Amino acid sequence: MTLTDFLVQQRWFGSKAREVAHCDILEEVPLRDGVRATFVESVFSAGTHETYQLIRRDGEEHDALLEHAGLLLDLVREGADIEHGDSVIRFRRLQGLDLGRGRPEPRPIGVEQSNSSVVFGSELILKVFRRVEPGINPDLEISRFLTEHGFEHIPGLAGWYEIEGRNLDATLGLLQRFIGGARDGWELALEELNTDPAAFLERVGRLGEVIGRMHAVLGSDSGDPAFAPEEPSVESLGLLTATIDEEIERIFLDLADRPEAAEIAGRGEEVRDLLRMLTQVASGGRVIRHHGDLHLGQTLYADGDWLVLDFEGEPARSLAERRRKRSPLRDVAGMLRSFAYAVSASELQHGSPAPQDWEPRAREAFLEGYFTTVDPSLLPHGRSATEQLLSIFELEKAVYELRYELNNRPDWVKIPVTGILRLLEGRAETGS
């Protein structure tokens, strides 16, 4: 099997729909004990390229991360610097955290997506970024900030490794505390919607409190330029709404031929009017670093409380976009849309319709918890202005969902359609 064939068959290869012209080894850095970090450049027919990380042993052609993950753990413990040519791979640990001794038997966890994760015993988990992008990964940047600022509702950062050189300058992986026995927030919601819908509602207010506290911490350090809250510019809101407006126009052109979207077909101009109306009244608050891809699947429930995971942001966006400061309400909108998805998924996947009032009650409980803990200076002045800006982000999310579901899951199109209809109906109720 060629290197190209191997790469495109991996679940974590992110561009399966694109034609790969060839794959080349960009750089190899010997680590220790005959193990090397290999960086493969995948070149596409259009002339663009992506870089992927493999961990291989001398004389072997394909990835063997699981077999050699223990070596990476050792190197993080040591704080090693490994130089090779113009490059250096730095392994770092946060001081004061116990990384244990020996090499616990590594095991894979879950289904690989864009990254690969390996668990050591019951204490640590190593996340290896397969696609390597220039610059610091937001997952490292935000996890480190939250850990160092005492935010306990994440798997605490223990260490990381990164490369700096002429060809590459990027984050390669994170070592974090492993949360044993935790439940995935999305799976927990679906299970309890199927068995005891009220049970999950009892937890949602606390989830809102955790997210509000997370945003308060992320906006708490005015001395760190990467995290200091900033006043949003008029241009930033204009750029956001222009982008959504273009997306609305593009998507609604094709809805006439899609029966699953019949309820909103022909209403594109109405949706664009809603966006313009919201933009005119939405202002204020501050922009901060935020999660960027927040939904129930990015949470864990353990020991009666919530944790938040995976601060990489939306994988389809560039790293620079994912590091951009935005209103914290963008995260809030993502979670509210996740409640809508849970309601529909309960019926689509389990044949168990949710109670009619479950979503509005989940939204209300989450928002009540959120507003009790978030720093109010991060939000627009007054609840009405906050709700208007939140609606813009919900509309952005629903339009994105509509495009995705039309292309990938036509049976799920009704979820974003319902969300867009709710926003339109809310406008009608207020007489706007």
C-alpha positions in Angstrom: 0.0 0.0 0.0 1.4 3.4 -1.0 1.7 6.3 1.5 -1.1 8.1 -0.4 -3.4 5.1 -0.2 -2.8 4.7 3.5 -3.4 8.3 4.2 -6.7 8.7 2.4 -8.1 5.6 4.1 -7.7 7.0 7.6 -10.7 8.3 9.4 -8.8 11.4 10.4 -7.9 12.3 6.9 -10.0 15.4 6.4 -10.3 15.8 2.6 -11.7 12.5 1.4 -13.9 14.3 -1.2 -10.9 15.9 -2.9 -8.6 14.4 -5.4 -5.2 13.8 -4.0 -2.5 14.3 -6.6 0.3 12.8 -4.5 1.7 12.6 -0.9 5.3 13.4 0.0 7.3 13.3 3.2 7.8 16.9 4.2 10.0 16.2 7.2 11.0 13.4 9.6 12.3 13.9 13.1 13.9 11.0 14.9 12.6 11.0 18.5 14.1 8.1 20.4 14.4 4.3 20.4 14.1 4.1 16.6 10.7 6.0 16.6 10.3 9.1 14.4 7.7 11.8 13.8 6.8 11.9 10.1 5.1 14.8 8.5 3.4 14.0 5.2 2.2 16.7 2.8 -0.9 15.7 0.9 -1.0 17.7 -2.4 -4.4 18.1 -4.1 -5.1 18.4 -7.8 -6.1 22.1 -7.3 -2.6 22.8 -6.1 -3.4 23.2 -2.4 -2.0 21.0 0.3 -2.4 19.7 3.9 0.1 18.3 6.3 -0.5 15.3 8.5 1.4 13.8 11.4 2.4 10.1 11.7 4.4 8.3 14.4 6.4 5.5 12.9 9.3 3.2 13.7 12.4 3.0 11.5 11.9 0.4 8.8 8.1 0.6 9.0 6.0 2.5 6.5 2.7 3.2 8.2 1.5 4.9 11.4 2.0 3.1 14.8 0.9 5.8 17.2 -0.7 3.4 19.7 2.5 1.3 20.0 4.7 4.3 20.6 2.4 6.6 22.6 4.3 5.7 25.7 7.4 7.3 24.3 5.6 10.6 23.8 4.4 10.4 27.4 8.0 9.9 28.6 9.2 12.9 26.5 6.5 15.2 27.9 7.4 14.1 31.5 11.1 15.0 30.8 10.3 18.3 29.1 12.6 17.1 26.2 13.8 19.2 23.3 14.7 17.1 20.2 16.6 18.9 17.5 17.0 17.7 14.0 18.3 19.9 11.2 16.5 23.2 11.2 13.7 21.8 13.4 13.1 21.2 17.1 10.2 19.3 18.7 9.6 20.6 22.2 7.8 18.5 24.8 6.4 20.5 27.7 4.6 19.8 31.0 2.7 22.2 33.3 4.5 22.5 36.6 2.9 21.0 39.7 0.9 18.3 37.9 1.7 14.7 38.7 2.2 12.7 35.5 2.9 9.4 37.3 5.6 7.0 36.6 6.2 4.1 34.2 4.3 3.4 31.0 0.7 2.5 31.7 -0.7 0.3 28.9 -2.0 2.7 26.2 -5.4 2.1 24.7 -7.4 3.9 22.0 -10.6 5.7 23.0 -13.7 6.2 20.9 -13.9 6.5 17.2 -11.1 8.6 15.6 -12.3 11.8 14.0 -9.9 14.5 13.0 -7.5 13.6 15.9 -6.3 10.4 17.6 -6.6 10.0 21.3 -4.8 7.4 23.5 -5.5 6.8 27.2 -2.9 5.8 29.8 -4.3 3.9 32.7 -7.1 5.9 34.4 -5.3 9.2 34.7 -4.1 10.7 31.4 -5.2 11.1 27.8 -3.0 12.1 24.9 -4.6 13.8 21.9 -2.5 13.8 18.8 -3.4 16.4 16.1 -3.3 14.5 12.8 -3.7 17.5 10.6 -0.9 19.9 11.4 -1.6 23.6 10.8 0.8 26.5 11.2 0.5 28.4 14.5 -0.7 27.5 18.0 -3.7 25.3 18.2 -6.7 27.0 20.0 -7.2 23.8 22.0 -3.8 24.1 23.6 -4.1 27.9 24.0 -7.5 27.9 25.6 -7.0 24.7 27.7 -3.7 26.1 29.1 -5.3 29.5 29.9 -8.3 27.9 31.7 -6.1 25.4 33.5 -3.7 28.2 34.7 -6.6 30.4 35.7 -8.2 27.7 37.9 -11.2 26.8 35.8 -12.0 23.2 37.0 -14.7 22.3 34.4 -12.3 21.0 31.7 -9.9 18.0 31.6 -6.9 19.9 33.0 -4.0 20.4 30.7 -0.9 18.4 31.8 1.5 19.0 28.9 1.9 19.2 25.1 4.3 18.9 22.3 5.0 21.2 19.3 7.4 21.7 16.4 9.3 24.7 15.4 11.3 24.9 12.2 11.7 26.1 8.6 9.0 23.7 7.3 6.6 23.6 10.2 5.7 25.7 13.3 2.7 24.1 14.9 1.1 22.3 17.9 1.3 18.5 17.6 -0.5 17.1 20.6 -1.9 17.6 24.1 -1.7 15.6 27.3 -4.7 16.0 29.6 -6.3 14.6 32.7 -8.5 11.6 31.8 -12.1 11.7 33.2 -13.0 8.1 33.9 -16.7 7.1 34.0 -17.9 10.4 32.3 -21.0 10.5 30.1 -21.0 12.2 26.8 -23.5 15.1 27.1 -25.2 14.4 23.7 -25.6 10.7 24.5 -26.9 11.5 28.0 -29.5 13.9 26.6 -30.7 11.3 24.0 -30.9 8.5 26.6 -32.9 10.6 29.1 -35.2 12.0 26.4 -36.0 8.4 25.8 -36.4 7.3 29.4 -36.9 10.3 31.7 -37.1 13.7 29.9 -37.4 15.6 33.1 -34.1 14.3 34.4 -31.9 16.1 31.8 -33.8 19.3 32.4 -32.7 19.2 36.0 -29.1 19.3 34.9 -29.3 22.0 32.2 -29.3 25.0 34.5 -26.0 23.9 35.9 -24.6 23.5 32.4 -25.6 27.1 31.7 -23.7 28.1 34.9 -20.6 26.3 33.8 -20.6 27.9 30.4 -21.2 31.3 31.9 -18.3 30.8 34.3 -16.1 29.6 31.5 -16.8 32.8 29.5 -16.2 34.9 32.6 -12.7 33.3 33.1 -11.9 33.6 29.4 -12.6 37.4 29.6 -10.9 37.9 32.9 -7.2 38.7 31.9 -6.9 42.2 30.4 -3.1 41.8 30.6 -2.9 39.0 28.0 -3.3 40.3 24.5 -4.4 36.9 23.2 -7.3 36.9 25.7 -8.0 40.5 26.7 -11.7 41.4 26.1 -12.1 44.0 23.3 -14.8 46.3 22.1 -16.4 44.9 18.9 -16.0 47.0 15.9 -18.9 48.1 13.7 -17.1 46.4 10.8 -17.0 43.1 12.6 -20.8 42.9 13.0 -21.2 44.1 9.4 -18.9 41.4 8.1 -20.7 38.8 10.1 -24.1 39.8 8.8 -22.9 40.2 5.2 -21.5 36.6 5.4 -24.8 35.3 6.7 -26.7 37.3 4.1 -24.7 35.8 1.3 -25.2 32.3 2.6 -29.0 32.9 2.9 -29.2 34.1 -0.7 -27.1 31.2 -2.0 -29.0 28.4 -0.1 -32.6 29.7 -0.7 -32.1 29.9 -4.5 -32.1 26.1 -4.5 -34.9 25.4 -2.0 -37.7 25.3 -4.5 -36.7 21.8 -5.6 -36.3 20.5 -2.1 -39.6 19.2 -0.7 -38.1 18.7 2.8 -37.6 22.4 3.0 -40.9 23.4 1.6 -42.0 25.4 4.7 -39.3 28.0 4.1 -38.9 27.8 0.4 -39.6 31.2 -1.2 -39.0 33.0 2.2 -35.4 33.9 1.6 -36.0 37.6 1.4 -38.0 37.4 4.6 -35.1 35.7 6.4 -32.7 38.4 5.0 -35.1 41.1 6.3 -35.0 39.5 9.7 -31.2 39.5 9.7 -31.1 43.2 8.7 -33.6 44.0 11.5 -31.6 42.2 14.1 -28.4 43.9 12.9 -29.9 47.3 13.4 -30.7 46.8 17.1 -27.8 44.4 18.1 -24.9 46.1 19.6 -22.7 46.3 22.7 -20.9 43.7 24.8 -17.3 42.7 24.2 -15.6 40.0 22.2 -13.4 37.4 23.8 -11.8 34.0 23.0 -14.6 31.4 23.1 -15.1 27.7 22.4 -16.1 28.2 18.8 -18.0 24.9 18.3 -20.0 24.4 21.4 -22.7 21.8 21.6 -23.8 18.9 23.8 -21.2 16.6 22.2 -18.5 18.8 23.5 -19.5 18.3 27.1 -19.0 15.5 29.7 -21.2 14.8 32.7 -19.2 13.3 35.6 -19.7 13.1 39.4 -22.8 15.3 39.2 -21.2 18.1 37.2 -20.3 19.3 33.7 -17.0 19.6 31.9 -16.3 21.2 28.5 -14.0 19.6 25.9 -12.3 20.3 22.6 -11.5 24.0 22.1 -10.2 23.7 18.5 -13.3 25.5 17.1 -15.1 24.5 13.8 -12.7 22.3 11.9 -13.7 23.7 8.5 -12.5 27.2 9.5 -8.8 28.3 9.2 -6.8 28.4 12.4 -6.6 32.2 12.2 -10.4 32.3 12.1 -10.7 29.9 15.0 -8.5 32.1 17.2 -10.5 35.3 16.4 -12.3 36.9 19.3 -16.1 36.8 19.1 -19.1 37.5 21.3 -19.6 34.7 23.9 -23.2 34.6 22.7 -22.0 32.6 19.7 -21.2 29.7 22.0 -24.6 30.1 23.7 -26.3 29.9 20.3 -24.5 26.7 19.5 -25.7 25.1 22.7 -29.3 26.2 22.2 -29.3 24.8 18.7 -28.0 21.5 20.2 -31.1 21.2 22.3 -33.2 21.5 19.1 -31.1 18.7 17.6 -31.5 16.5 20.6 -35.3 16.8 20.4 -35.3 15.7 16.7 -32.7 13.1 17.1 -34.7 11.4 19.9 -37.5 10.8 17.4 -35.4 10.1 14.3 -32.9 7.7 16.0 -35.0 6.2 18.8 -38.6 6.7 17.8 -39.2 8.5 21.0 -40.8 12.0 20.6 -39.7 14.5 23.2 -42.4 16.3 25.3 -43.5 19.4 23.4 -42.2 21.8 26.0 -38.8 20.1 26.5 -36.8 22.4 24.2 -38.2 25.7 25.5 -37.7 24.5 29.0 -34.1 23.5 28.3 -33.4 26.8 26.7 -34.9 28.7 29.6 -33.0 26.7 32.2 -29.7 27.0 30.4 -30.0 30.8 29.8 -31.1 31.4 33.4 -28.0 29.5 34.7 -25.8 31.2 32.1 -26.8 34.8 33.0 -26.2 34.1 36.7 -22.5 33.4 36.2 -21.3 35.2 33.1 -19.6 38.6 33.5 -22.4 41.0 32.4 -19.8 43.4 30.9 -19.2 40.9 28.1 -22.9 41.1 27.0 -24.9 43.9 25.4 -26.5 46.3 27.9 -30.0 45.0 28.7 -31.7 41.7 28.1 -33.5 42.8 24.9 -30.2 43.8 23.2 -28.6 40.5 24.4 -31.5 38.5 22.9 -31.3 40.3 19.6 -27.6 39.5 19.2 -28.1 36.0 20.4 -30.8 35.6 17.6 -28.2 36.7 15.0 -25.9 33.9 16.1 -28.8 31.4 16.2 -29.7 32.4 12.7 -26.1 32.0 11.6 -26.0 28.5 13.1 -29.3 27.5 11.6 -28.4 28.6 8.1 -25.1 26.7 8.4 -27.0 23.6 9.6 -29.5 24.0 6.7 -26.7 23.8 4.1 -25.0 20.9 5.9 -28.2 18.8 6.2 -29.3 19.5 2.6 -26.0 18.1 1.4 -25.6 15.3 3.9 -28.7 14.3 5.8 -32.0 15.2 4.0 -34.0 13.5 6.7 -32.6 16.0 9.2 -33.4 19.2 7.2 -36.5 19.8 9.3 -34.3 20.6 12.3 -32.7 23.8 10.9 -36.0 24.6 9.1 -37.8 24.6 12.4 -35.2 26.8 13.9 -35.5 29.4 11.1 -39.3 29.3 11.3 -39.1 29.9 15.1 -36.9 33.0 14.5 -39.3 34.3 11.9 -42.3 33.7 14.1 -40.6 35.5 17.0 -40.2 38.5 14.7 -43.9 38.4 13.8 -44.9 38.2 17.5 -42.9 41.3 18.4 -44.5 43.1 15.4 -41.1 43.9 13.9 
